[in-house]
Amino acid sequence: MVTDHRKLPRRRGDALNAAIYQATLDELAEVGYAGLTMERVAERAKASKASLYRRWPTRIELVMEAVYQSLPTPGRSPDLGNLRDDLVAMLSLTAQALSGPAGEAMRGLLGEALRGESPLSAMRRNSQGMARRLMEEVVRRAVERGEVDPGDVTPLRLDSGHALLRHHFLFEGPPIPERLVVEIVDQVLMPLLRPRG
């Protein structure tokens, strides 16, 4: 039996958005990106299709926003007191995200982009450089503690850890083993981000 959303208590703003984001992630986990429809998300969120389309004119925009809302943000980056532990914790969170709905969405969006159905510029615009900002926050704290020479902090070095995780994810698939996270930190990031002298 289909529930008539008009007879339910009305939710607005953040509460409605949170329900829609969660419904989108649940749909991704259950049916994958290819099977996700605006209709199913609306039904799962107990919202109207019109409320979805007013906020997100396309499925791509809805999925990207729901996924990015679920990912760690620079303000919530791990702070364990030393660079190595912070890097392992942060990349582990990213690996977990790629093994869940966020990863499913990324694979679907990249598949569409490769077929010319979804502009890569929209993906870049919506990602807002989140991985780089996470790294910047972790490394900024390490610079303040004297663990990293500020001269060693470059965009390529900041991007390398997440790039290696994404490469493994895209070509090997999930899950990303914790062993790989530790190897990326110990063999790539720590040698690139050294103390002064």
PyRosetta script that sets phi, psi and omega in degrees:
from pyrosetta import init, pose_from_sequence

init()
pose = pose_from_sequence("MVTDHRKLPRRRGDALNAAIYQATLDELAEVGYAGLTMERVAERAKASKASLYRRWPTRIELVMEAVYQSLPTPGRSPDLGNLRDDLVAMLSLTAQALSGPAGEAMRGLLGEALRGESPLSAMRRNSQGMARRLMEEVVRRAVERGEVDPGDVTPLRLDSGHALLRHHFLFEGPPIPERLVVEIVDQVLMPLLRPRG")
pose.set_psi(1, 129.6)
pose.set_omega(1, -179.1)
pose.set_phi(2, -85.9)
pose.set_psi(2, 131.2)
pose.set_omega(2, 179.3)
pose.set_phi(3, -80.1)
pose.set_psi(3, 134.0)
pose.set_omega(3, 175.8)
pose.set_phi(4, -82.1)
pose.set_psi(4, 108.6)
pose.set_omega(4, -175.8)
pose.set_phi(5, -61.4)
pose.set_psi(5, -22.9)
pose.set_omega(5, -177.8)
pose.set_phi(6, -70.0)
pose.set_psi(6, -17.9)
pose.set_omega(6, -179.3)
pose.set_phi(7, -95.3)
pose.set_psi(7, -0.5)
pose.set_omega(7, 179.1)
pose.set_phi(8, -90.4)
pose.set_psi(8, 159.1)
pose.set_omega(8, 175.3)
pose.set_phi(9, -59.4)
pose.set_psi(9, 139.7)
pose.set_omega(9, -176.8)
pose.set_phi(10, -78.6)
pose.set_psi(10, 132.8)
pose.set_omega(10, 173.7)
pose.set_phi(11, -111.8)
pose.set_psi(11, 148.8)
pose.set_omega(11, -179.8)
pose.set_phi(12, -136.6)
pose.set_psi(12, 169.4)
pose.set_omega(12, 170.5)
pose.set_phi(13, 53.4)
pose.set_psi(13, -130.4)
pose.set_omega(13, -174.5)
pose.set_phi(14, -61.9)
pose.set_psi(14, -37.6)
pose.set_omega(14, -179.1)
pose.set_phi(15, -64.6)
pose.set_psi(15, -42.7)
pose.set_omega(15, 179.1)
pose.set_phi(16, -68.1)
pose.set_psi(16, -44.8)
pose.set_omega(16, 179.0)
pose.set_phi(17, -59.4)
pose.set_psi(17, -43.7)
pose.set_omega(17, -179.5)
pose.set_phi(18, -60.8)
pose.set_psi(18, -41.6)
pose.set_omega(18, 179.3)
pose.set_phi(19, -64.9)
pose.set_psi(19, -39.2)
pose.set_omega(19, -179.8)
pose.set_phi(20, -70.3)
pose.set_psi(20, -42.5)
pose.set_omega(20, 177.3)
pose.set_phi(21, -59.2)
pose.set_psi(21, -46.5)
pose.set_omega(21, -178.4)
pose.set_phi(22, -64.5)
pose.set_psi(22, -40.7)
pose.set_omega(22, 178.4)
pose.set_phi(23, -62.5)
pose.set_psi(23, -38.7)
pose.set_omega(23, 179.0)
pose.set_phi(24, -64.8)
pose.set_psi(24, -46.1)
pose.set_omega(24, 178.8)
pose.set_phi(25, -63.7)
pose.set_psi(25, -39.7)
pose.set_omega(25, 178.7)
pose.set_phi(26, -64.5)
pose.set_psi(26, -40.6)
pose.set_omega(26, 177.4)
pose.set_phi(27, -64.4)
pose.set_psi(27, -43.1)
pose.set_omega(27, 177.5)
pose.set_phi(28, -57.7)
pose.set_psi(28, -43.6)
pose.set_omega(28, -179.0)
pose.set_phi(29, -67.5)
pose.set_psi(29, -34.1)
pose.set_omega(29, -174.3)
pose.set_phi(30, -85.6)
pose.set_psi(30, -45.1)
pose.set_omega(30, -172.9)
pose.set_phi(31, -119.4)
pose.set_psi(31, -4.4)
pose.set_omega(31, -178.9)
pose.set_phi(32, 77.9)
pose.set_psi(32, 171.2)
pose.set_omega(32, -177.8)
pose.set_phi(33, -64.1)
pose.set_psi(33, -40.9)
pose.set_omega(33, -176.9)
pose.set_phi(34, -62.0)
pose.set_psi(34, -33.7)
pose.set_omega(34, -177.3)
pose.set_phi(35, -90.8)
pose.set_psi(35, -6.3)
pose.set_omega(35, -176.9)
pose.set_phi(36, -75.1)
pose.set_psi(36, 131.0)
pose.set_omega(36, 175.3)
pose.set_phi(37, -128.3)
pose.set_psi(37, 155.0)
pose.set_omega(37, 176.9)
pose.set_phi(38, -60.8)
pose.set_psi(38, -36.3)
pose.set_omega(38, -178.8)
pose.set_phi(39, -62.9)
pose.set_psi(39, -44.6)
pose.set_omega(39, -179.4)
pose.set_phi(40, -67.7)
pose.set_psi(40, -38.5)
pose.set_omega(40, 177.7)
pose.set_phi(41, -63.4)
pose.set_psi(41, -45.9)
pose.set_omega(41, -179.8)
pose.set_phi(42, -60.2)
pose.set_psi(42, -44.3)
pose.set_omega(42, 180.0)
pose.set_phi(43, -63.6)
pose.set_psi(43, -44.6)
pose.set_omega(43, -179.1)
pose.set_phi(44, -65.3)
pose.set_psi(44, -37.4)
pose.set_omega(44, -179.2)
pose.set_phi(45, -82.1)
pose.set_psi(45, -5.1)
pose.set_omega(45, -175.9)
pose.set_phi(46, 55.7)
pose.set_psi(46, 49.7)
pose.set_omega(46, 180.0)
pose.set_phi(47, -130.9)
pose.set_psi(47, 167.8)
pose.set_omega(47, 177.7)
pose.set_phi(48, -85.9)
pose.set_psi(48, 151.4)
pose.set_omega(48, 175.5)
pose.set_phi(49, -60.7)
pose.set_psi(49, -35.8)
pose.set_omega(49, -178.9)
pose.set_phi(50, -60.4)
pose.set_psi(50, -38.0)
pose.set_omega(50, -179.8)
pose.set_phi(51, -67.1)
pose.set_psi(51, -31.5)
pose.set_omega(51, 175.8)
pose.set_phi(52, -70.5)
pose.set_psi(52, -49.7)
pose.set_omega(52, -175.7)
pose.set_phi(53, -66.7)
pose.set_psi(53, -27.3)
pose.set_omega(53, 175.7)
pose.set_phi(54, -64.7)
pose.set_psi(54, -38.7)
pose.set_omega(54, -177.6)
pose.set_phi(55, -86.7)
pose.set_psi(55, -39.8)
pose.set_omega(55, -174.9)
pose.set_phi(56, -131.8)
pose.set_psi(56, 99.7)
pose.set_omega(56, -176.9)
pose.set_phi(57, -63.3)
pose.set_psi(57, -21.8)
pose.set_omega(57, -179.4)
pose.set_phi(58, -132.1)
pose.set_psi(58, 159.5)
pose.set_omega(58, 177.2)
pose.set_phi(59, -61.2)
pose.set_psi(59, -39.3)
pose.set_omega(59, -179.7)
pose.set_phi(60, -57.7)
pose.set_psi(60, -47.6)
pose.set_omega(60, -178.7)
pose.set_phi(61, -63.7)
pose.set_psi(61, -41.3)
pose.set_omega(61, 178.7)
pose.set_phi(62, -62.2)
pose.set_psi(62, -48.9)
pose.set_omega(62, -177.1)
pose.set_phi(63, -62.8)
pose.set_psi(63, -45.3)
pose.set_omega(63, -178.7)
pose.set_phi(64, -61.7)
pose.set_psi(64, -43.7)
pose.set_omega(64, -179.0)
pose.set_phi(65, -67.3)
pose.set_psi(65, -41.9)
pose.set_omega(65, 179.0)
pose.set_phi(66, -61.3)
pose.set_psi(66, -43.0)
pose.set_omega(66, -179.4)
pose.set_phi(67, -65.2)
pose.set_psi(67, -48.1)
pose.set_omega(67, -177.2)
pose.set_phi(68, -66.5)
pose.set_psi(68, -27.7)
pose.set_omega(68, 175.2)
pose.set_phi(69, -67.3)
pose.set_psi(69, -25.9)
pose.set_omega(69, -175.6)
pose.set_phi(70, -88.7)
pose.set_psi(70, -12.2)
pose.set_omega(70, -174.8)
pose.set_phi(71, -85.3)
pose.set_psi(71, 157.6)
pose.set_omega(71, 176.6)
pose.set_phi(72, -61.2)
pose.set_psi(72, 147.0)
pose.set_omega(72, 178.1)
pose.set_phi(73, -114.4)
pose.set_psi(73, 160.2)
pose.set_omega(73, -179.2)
pose.set_phi(74, -53.4)
pose.set_psi(74, -36.1)
pose.set_omega(74, 179.2)
pose.set_phi(75, -67.9)
pose.set_psi(75, -18.1)
pose.set_omega(75, 179.4)
pose.set_phi(76, -113.0)
pose.set_psi(76, 21.6)
pose.set_omega(76, -179.2)
pose.set_phi(77, -71.7)
pose.set_psi(77, 148.3)
pose.set_omega(77, -178.0)
pose.set_phi(78, -59.5)
pose.set_psi(78, 140.0)
pose.set_omega(78, 176.3)
pose.set_phi(79, -134.4)
pose.set_psi(79, 88.0)
pose.set_omega(79, -176.7)
pose.set_phi(80, -101.0)
pose.set_psi(80, 4.5)
pose.set_omega(80, 173.5)
pose.set_phi(81, 98.2)
pose.set_psi(81, -9.8)
pose.set_omega(81, 175.3)
pose.set_phi(82, -149.5)
pose.set_psi(82, 154.1)
pose.set_omega(82, -172.3)
pose.set_phi(83, -59.8)
pose.set_psi(83, -48.2)
pose.set_omega(83, -175.1)
pose.set_phi(84, -60.0)
pose.set_psi(84, -48.8)
pose.set_omega(84, -179.1)
pose.set_phi(85, -64.2)
pose.set_psi(85, -38.3)
pose.set_omega(85, 178.2)
pose.set_phi(86, -63.1)
pose.set_psi(86, -42.6)
pose.set_omega(86, -179.9)
pose.set_phi(87, -65.5)
pose.set_psi(87, -44.0)
pose.set_omega(87, 178.4)
pose.set_phi(88, -61.4)
pose.set_psi(88, -45.1)
pose.set_omega(88, -179.0)
pose.set_phi(89, -63.9)
pose.set_psi(89, -44.0)
pose.set_omega(89, -177.9)
pose.set_phi(90, -67.0)
pose.set_psi(90, -46.1)
pose.set_omega(90, 179.8)
pose.set_phi(91, -68.5)
pose.set_psi(91, -29.0)
pose.set_omega(91, 175.0)
pose.set_phi(92, -65.4)
pose.set_psi(92, -40.7)
pose.set_omega(92, 176.4)
pose.set_phi(93, -62.1)
pose.set_psi(93, -41.9)
pose.set_omega(93, 178.3)
pose.set_phi(94, -64.0)
pose.set_psi(94, -43.3)
pose.set_omega(94, 179.1)
pose.set_phi(95, -61.1)
pose.set_psi(95, -41.5)
pose.set_omega(95, 178.1)
pose.set_phi(96, -63.7)
pose.set_psi(96, -41.8)
pose.set_omega(96, 179.8)
pose.set_phi(97, -62.9)
pose.set_psi(97, -41.6)
pose.set_omega(97, -179.9)
pose.set_phi(98, -68.1)
pose.set_psi(98, -22.7)
pose.set_omega(98, 178.4)
pose.set_phi(99, -83.8)
pose.set_psi(99, -4.5)
pose.set_omega(99, -178.5)
pose.set_phi(100, -115.4)
pose.set_psi(100, -150.6)
pose.set_omega(100, -178.3)
pose.set_phi(101, -57.5)
pose.set_psi(101, -33.9)
pose.set_omega(101, 179.7)
pose.set_phi(102, -62.0)
pose.set_psi(102, -41.7)
pose.set_omega(102, 178.4)
pose.set_phi(103, -66.9)
pose.set_psi(103, -41.7)
pose.set_omega(103, 177.6)
pose.set_phi(104, -59.9)
pose.set_psi(104, -42.0)
pose.set_omega(104, 179.0)
pose.set_phi(105, -64.7)
pose.set_psi(105, -43.5)
pose.set_omega(105, -179.0)
pose.set_phi(106, -60.2)
pose.set_psi(106, -43.9)
pose.set_omega(106, -180.0)
pose.set_phi(107, -63.2)
pose.set_psi(107, -43.0)
pose.set_omega(107, 179.3)
pose.set_phi(108, -65.0)
pose.set_psi(108, -43.4)
pose.set_omega(108, -179.2)
pose.set_phi(109, -66.7)
pose.set_psi(109, -40.3)
pose.set_omega(109, 177.9)
pose.set_phi(110, -66.9)
pose.set_psi(110, -36.8)
pose.set_omega(110, 176.4)
pose.set_phi(111, -60.6)
pose.set_psi(111, -44.1)
pose.set_omega(111, 177.5)
pose.set_phi(112, -64.9)
pose.set_psi(112, -41.2)
pose.set_omega(112, -179.3)
pose.set_phi(113, -62.1)
pose.set_psi(113, -41.1)
pose.set_omega(113, -179.7)
pose.set_phi(114, -67.2)
pose.set_psi(114, -27.1)
pose.set_omega(114, 176.8)
pose.set_phi(115, -88.0)
pose.set_psi(115, 0.3)
pose.set_omega(115, 179.7)
pose.set_phi(116, 81.4)
pose.set_psi(116, 11.3)
pose.set_omega(116, -176.9)
pose.set_phi(117, -89.4)
pose.set_psi(117, -18.6)
pose.set_omega(117, -176.4)
pose.set_phi(118, -137.1)
pose.set_psi(118, 117.3)
pose.set_omega(118, -177.7)
pose.set_phi(119, -66.4)
pose.set_psi(119, 132.3)
pose.set_omega(119, 177.9)
pose.set_phi(120, -61.1)
pose.set_psi(120, -27.7)
pose.set_omega(120, 179.7)
pose.set_phi(121, -61.4)
pose.set_psi(121, -34.4)
pose.set_omega(121, 178.0)
pose.set_phi(122, -66.4)
pose.set_psi(122, -38.4)
pose.set_omega(122, 177.5)
pose.set_phi(123, -65.0)
pose.set_psi(123, -44.5)
pose.set_omega(123, 179.4)
pose.set_phi(124, -62.7)
pose.set_psi(124, -43.3)
pose.set_omega(124, -178.9)
pose.set_phi(125, -61.1)
pose.set_psi(125, -42.1)
pose.set_omega(125, -177.4)
pose.set_phi(126, -77.6)
pose.set_psi(126, -27.9)
pose.set_omega(126, 179.5)
pose.set_phi(127, -70.1)
pose.set_psi(127, -28.9)
pose.set_omega(127, 174.4)
pose.set_phi(128, 56.0)
pose.set_psi(128, 26.3)
pose.set_omega(128, 176.1)
pose.set_phi(129, 63.8)
pose.set_psi(129, 32.9)
pose.set_omega(129, -174.5)
pose.set_phi(130, -60.4)
pose.set_psi(130, -43.4)
pose.set_omega(130, -178.8)
pose.set_phi(131, -62.0)
pose.set_psi(131, -42.6)
pose.set_omega(131, 179.1)
pose.set_phi(132, -62.9)
pose.set_psi(132, -42.6)
pose.set_omega(132, -178.5)
pose.set_phi(133, -66.4)
pose.set_psi(133, -36.0)
pose.set_omega(133, 175.6)
pose.set_phi(134, -61.2)
pose.set_psi(134, -47.1)
pose.set_omega(134, 179.0)
pose.set_phi(135, -62.7)
pose.set_psi(135, -42.8)
pose.set_omega(135, 179.9)
pose.set_phi(136, -57.7)
pose.set_psi(136, -41.0)
pose.set_omega(136, -178.9)
pose.set_phi(137, -67.2)
pose.set_psi(137, -46.1)
pose.set_omega(137, 179.6)
pose.set_phi(138, -62.2)
pose.set_psi(138, -44.7)
pose.set_omega(138, -177.4)
pose.set_phi(139, -72.1)
pose.set_psi(139, -34.6)
pose.set_omega(139, 177.2)
pose.set_phi(140, -57.8)
pose.set_psi(140, -44.5)
pose.set_omega(140, 178.9)
pose.set_phi(141, -64.6)
pose.set_psi(141, -38.6)
pose.set_omega(141, 179.2)
pose.set_phi(142, -66.3)
pose.set_psi(142, -36.9)
pose.set_omega(142, 175.8)
pose.set_phi(143, -62.5)
pose.set_psi(143, -44.7)
pose.set_omega(143, 179.6)
pose.set_phi(144, -62.3)
pose.set_psi(144, -33.1)
pose.set_omega(144, 178.5)
pose.set_phi(145, -81.7)
pose.set_psi(145, -4.6)
pose.set_omega(145, -179.3)
pose.set_phi(146, 82.8)
pose.set_psi(146, 13.3)
pose.set_omega(146, -179.0)
pose.set_phi(147, -83.6)
pose.set_psi(147, -19.6)
pose.set_omega(147, -175.0)
pose.set_phi(148, -134.2)
pose.set_psi(148, 134.4)
pose.set_omega(148, 173.5)
pose.set_phi(149, -72.7)
pose.set_psi(149, 123.0)
pose.set_omega(149, -180.0)
pose.set_phi(150, -54.7)
pose.set_psi(150, -27.8)
pose.set_omega(150, 178.6)
pose.set_phi(151, -68.1)
pose.set_psi(151, -19.1)
pose.set_omega(151, 178.2)
pose.set_phi(152, -83.7)
pose.set_psi(152, -8.6)
pose.set_omega(152, -175.6)
pose.set_phi(153, -87.7)
pose.set_psi(153, 105.9)
pose.set_omega(153, 178.6)
pose.set_phi(154, -129.1)
pose.set_psi(154, 158.3)
pose.set_omega(154, 179.1)
pose.set_phi(155, -55.9)
pose.set_psi(155, -42.1)
pose.set_omega(155, -179.6)
pose.set_phi(156, -63.7)
pose.set_psi(156, -40.0)
pose.set_omega(156, 179.2)
pose.set_phi(157, -67.7)
pose.set_psi(157, -38.4)
pose.set_omega(157, 178.7)
pose.set_phi(158, -66.2)
pose.set_psi(158, -33.8)
pose.set_omega(158, -176.5)
pose.set_phi(159, -83.4)
pose.set_psi(159, -17.6)
pose.set_omega(159, -168.2)
pose.set_phi(160, -63.1)
pose.set_psi(160, -41.4)
pose.set_omega(160, -177.9)
pose.set_phi(161, -63.1)
pose.set_psi(161, -50.1)
pose.set_omega(161, 179.2)
pose.set_phi(162, -66.1)
pose.set_psi(162, -34.6)
pose.set_omega(162, 179.0)
pose.set_phi(163, -62.8)
pose.set_psi(163, -41.4)
pose.set_omega(163, 178.7)
pose.set_phi(164, -66.8)
pose.set_psi(164, -38.3)
pose.set_omega(164, 176.2)
pose.set_phi(165, -63.1)
pose.set_psi(165, -46.6)
pose.set_omega(165, -179.5)
pose.set_phi(166, -62.8)
pose.set_psi(166, -39.4)
pose.set_omega(166, 179.0)
pose.set_phi(167, -60.3)
pose.set_psi(167, -48.4)
pose.set_omega(167, 178.6)
pose.set_phi(168, -60.5)
pose.set_psi(168, -45.0)
pose.set_omega(168, -178.6)
pose.set_phi(169, -59.4)
pose.set_psi(169, -46.7)
pose.set_omega(169, -175.6)
pose.set_phi(170, -70.6)
pose.set_psi(170, -35.1)
pose.set_omega(170, -174.6)
pose.set_phi(171, -99.7)
pose.set_psi(171, -24.4)
pose.set_omega(171, 179.7)
pose.set_phi(172, -108.9)
pose.set_psi(172, -23.0)
pose.set_omega(172, -178.6)
pose.set_phi(173, 83.0)
pose.set_psi(173, 168.5)
pose.set_omega(173, 178.1)
pose.set_phi(174, -79.2)
pose.set_psi(174, 165.7)
pose.set_omega(174, -6.7)
pose.set_phi(175, -79.2)
pose.set_psi(175, 157.6)
pose.set_omega(175, 175.8)
pose.set_phi(176, -88.4)
pose.set_psi(176, 120.0)
pose.set_omega(176, -176.4)
pose.set_phi(177, -68.1)
pose.set_psi(177, 144.4)
pose.set_omega(177, 177.8)
pose.set_phi(178, -59.4)
pose.set_psi(178, -32.7)
pose.set_omega(178, 177.4)
pose.set_phi(179, -55.7)
pose.set_psi(179, -40.5)
pose.set_omega(179, -179.8)
pose.set_phi(180, -66.4)
pose.set_psi(180, -40.6)
pose.set_omega(180, 177.9)
pose.set_phi(181, -58.0)
pose.set_psi(181, -47.8)
pose.set_omega(181, -178.9)
pose.set_phi(182, -64.0)
pose.set_psi(182, -40.2)
pose.set_omega(182, 178.9)
pose.set_phi(183, -65.0)
pose.set_psi(183, -40.3)
pose.set_omega(183, 177.7)
pose.set_phi(184, -61.3)
pose.set_psi(184, -43.9)
pose.set_omega(184, -179.8)
pose.set_phi(185, -65.8)
pose.set_psi(185, -50.9)
pose.set_omega(185, -173.4)
pose.set_phi(186, -74.3)
pose.set_psi(186, -37.0)
pose.set_omega(186, -174.0)
pose.set_phi(187, -95.6)
pose.set_psi(187, -18.9)
pose.set_omega(187, -176.7)
pose.set_phi(188, -118.6)
pose.set_psi(188, -59.3)
pose.set_omega(188, -170.8)
pose.set_phi(189, -72.4)
pose.set_psi(189, -46.7)
pose.set_omega(189, -178.5)
pose.set_phi(190, -61.8)
pose.set_psi(190, -42.3)
pose.set_omega(190, 176.0)
pose.set_phi(191, -65.4)
pose.set_psi(191, -28.0)
pose.set_omega(191, 179.8)
pose.set_phi(192, -80.2)
pose.set_psi(192, -26.3)
pose.set_omega(192, -175.3)
pose.set_phi(193, -117.5)
pose.set_psi(193, 87.8)
pose.set_omega(193, -172.6)
pose.set_phi(194, -109.0)
pose.set_psi(194, 160.5)
pose.set_omega(194, 173.7)
pose.set_phi(195, -67.9)
pose.set_psi(195, 161.0)
pose.set_omega(195, 176.7)
pose.set_phi(196, -59.8)
pose.set_psi(196, 137.6)
pose.set_omega(196, 175.9)
pose.set_phi(197, 80.1)
pose.dump_pdb("model.pdb")
